[in-house]
Amino acid sequence: MKELSNRTARFTDSVIRRMTRISNKYGAVNLSQGFPDFDPPGAAAR
């Protein structure tokens, strides 16, 4: 595949992509990506 630019040469896979690859390799349940069932904290909580 053609390189996009010199700046992108050091980019790596995301953790989610890496964990998906590992879970597929071992037939595991992939828990690396999920959707929370609660709202994020409001602006005042920062």
ZATORFI-613436 format. One record per residue (C-alpha): residue number from 1; residue in one letter; chain; x, y, z. Coordinates in steps of 0.1 Angstrom, whole numbers, plus 2048, in hexadecimal, padded with zeros to 3 digits. Layout:
REM residues N
<site num="NUM" residuo="A" cadena="A" X="X" Y="Y" Z="Z"/>
...
//
This chain:
REM residues 46
<site num="1" residuo="M" cadena="A" X="800" Y="800" Z="800"/>
<site num="2" residuo="K" cadena="A" X="80D" Y="822" Z="7F7"/>
<site num="3" residuo="E" cadena="A" X="818" Y="838" Z="815"/>
<site num="4" residuo="L" cadena="A" X="802" Y="856" Z="81B"/>
<site num="5" residuo="S" cadena="A" X="81C" Y="86D" Z="828"/>
<site num="6" residuo="N" cadena="A" X="83B" Y="86D" Z="83E"/>
<site num="7" residuo="R" cadena="A" X="827" Y="879" Z="85C"/>
<site num="8" residuo="T" cadena="A" X="810" Y="85B" Z="85B"/>
<site num="9" residuo="A" cadena="A" X="82D" Y="842" Z="85B"/>
<site num="10" residuo="R" cadena="A" X="82F" Y="840" Z="881"/>
<site num="11" residuo="F" cadena="A" X="809" Y="83A" Z="886"/>
<site num="12" residuo="T" cadena="A" X="800" Y="819" Z="896"/>
<site num="13" residuo="D" cadena="A" X="7E0" Y="805" Z="899"/>
<site num="14" residuo="S" cadena="A" X="7C6" Y="811" Z="8B3"/>
<site num="15" residuo="V" cadena="A" X="7C3" Y="7FC" Z="8D3"/>
<site num="16" residuo="I" cadena="A" X="7A0" Y="7F2" Z="8C8"/>
<site num="17" residuo="R" cadena="A" X="7AC" Y="7E5" Z="8A7"/>
<site num="18" residuo="R" cadena="A" X="7C9" Y="7D3" Z="8B8"/>
<site num="19" residuo="M" cadena="A" X="7B2" Y="7C3" Z="8D1"/>
<site num="20" residuo="T" cadena="A" X="799" Y="7B8" Z="8B6"/>
<site num="21" residuo="R" cadena="A" X="7B5" Y="7A7" Z="8A3"/>
<site num="22" residuo="I" cadena="A" X="7C0" Y="795" Z="8C3"/>
<site num="23" residuo="S" cadena="A" X="79D" Y="78A" Z="8CC"/>
<site num="24" residuo="N" cadena="A" X="797" Y="77D" Z="8A9"/>
<site num="25" residuo="K" cadena="A" X="7B8" Y="769" Z="8AA"/>
<site num="26" residuo="Y" cadena="A" X="7AD" Y="757" Z="8CA"/>
<site num="27" residuo="G" cadena="A" X="788" Y="755" Z="8C4"/>
<site num="28" residuo="A" cadena="A" X="782" Y="76B" Z="8E3"/>
<site num="29" residuo="V" cadena="A" X="765" Y="783" Z="8EA"/>
<site num="30" residuo="N" cadena="A" X="770" Y="7A6" Z="8E0"/>
<site num="31" residuo="L" cadena="A" X="76A" Y="7BE" Z="8FD"/>
<site num="32" residuo="S" cadena="A" X="781" Y="7D9" Z="8F0"/>
<site num="33" residuo="Q" cadena="A" X="765" Y="7EF" Z="8E1"/>
<site num="34" residuo="G" cadena="A" X="744" Y="7F6" Z="8F1"/>
<site num="35" residuo="F" cadena="A" X="729" Y="80F" Z="8F5"/>
<site num="36" residuo="P" cadena="A" X="723" Y="81C" Z="918"/>
<site num="37" residuo="D" cadena="A" X="700" Y="81B" Z="926"/>
<site num="38" residuo="F" cadena="A" X="704" Y="83C" Z="938"/>
<site num="39" residuo="D" cadena="A" X="708" Y="860" Z="92F"/>
<site num="40" residuo="P" cadena="A" X="72A" Y="871" Z="931"/>
<site num="41" residuo="P" cadena="A" X="730" Y="889" Z="94E"/>
<site num="42" residuo="G" cadena="A" X="724" Y="8AC" Z="948"/>
<site num="43" residuo="A" cadena="A" X="73C" Y="8CA" Z="942"/>
<site num="44" residuo="A" cadena="A" X="73C" Y="8D3" Z="967"/>
<site num="45" residuo="A" cadena="A" X="74B" Y="8B1" Z="970"/>
<site num="46" residuo="R" cadena="A" X="76C" Y="8B9" Z="95E"/>
//
